[in-house]
């Protein structure tokens, strides 16, 4: 398994066609409404890299995901996008439920609220990016350990997220990975030899 980091953490800009401004309304231009959490979600027990997808443990679309803690209190959740529509709001809703379960929400201070909103925004950008450039996402992993949230979105695309430089704030499009880079502690791409696709990951920290 390899991790590709074309730029150092402090020197990464946006992806040339990254998606900015993804919102509760769904994938831009689709008009898809926000939905609930689907079937197919399951717990993942954390190692340095998420394990192979676990079988579904929540048959009802509105049920809460099962959850497990690994070594050091690591907690994780997995969402499958198979046959799902409105994947951006779906991912945001799933992530919001995890934040409530892990104590990031409800927020008691402005800093805590901002941290939770950053997590939701990064999820939107990663999932939207997979929709626009990789034929859609396969799965979303969310793990929490020692006040760090790690997000991973898998897809089957062969492309490489490449920052757009220089970044121009007033230019339409191309802001997705710039937003991820600015908000996250670190991000990268993981590929497994012999396996199609990739995982784009990002880590965010809780307020001090």
Protein Blocks (a to p, Z undefined) as FASTA:
>chain_A
ZZddfbafklcccdfkbcehiafkbpehklpacddddehiacddddfbdcdddddfbfbf
kbccdddddehhiacddddfehiahklmmmmmmmmmmmmmnopaccfbfklmmmmmmmmm
mmmmmmmmmmmmnopafbdcdddeehiacdddddfbfbdcdddddddfklgghilmmmmm
mmpmbdcddddehiacddddddddddZZ
